[in-house]
Amino acid sequence: MLKKNKGNFMRLSDFGDGTKQFILALSSLLINKNKVMYLDEIDNGIHHSKLDELWEVILKTSKKLNVQVFATTHSKECIESYARVAKKLEDEEVTLIRLAKLKNGEINAGVFDYGVLESAISQEHEVRG
């Protein structure tokens, strides 16, 4: 993918990691219409100030193309951005699944629907796994 800059084309490889990650997420959505998509560490390379923009594109596009998105992150800012954008878009279908390893070695999955997620964040509870 090339971008015209002052009459010159630039290679995608000349852009930063955040731009490449953003384009990867969007192109993945476009090729996975009516399917399920997985994005590992979705916020890697994305500046925290751009997370709302990323989530808005993902949530709007996934709904339009009927793509169910599973995205992983360890970032509190990314999760808060996810909830903030879902609220802005009035998208109450979003869910957060928090995985935590128990002392006995088992993995526990806590499921937060939109209301629980919003409440947990507003009360400053830990929502990361």
Sequence and secondary structure as in RCSB ss.txt:
>XXXX:A:sequence
MLKKNKGNFMRLSDFGDGTKQFILALSSLLINKNKVMYLDEIDNGIHHSKLDELWEVILKTSKKLNVQVFATTHS
KECIESYARVAKKLEDEEVTLIRLAKLKNGEINAGVFDYGVLESAISQEHEVRG
>XXXX:A:secstr
 EEEETTEEEEGGGS HHHHHHHHHHHHHHHTTTSEEEETTTTTT  GGGHHHHHHHHHHHHHHHT EEEE    
HHHHHHHHHHHHHTT TT EEEEEEE TTS EEEEEEEHHHHHHHHHTT     
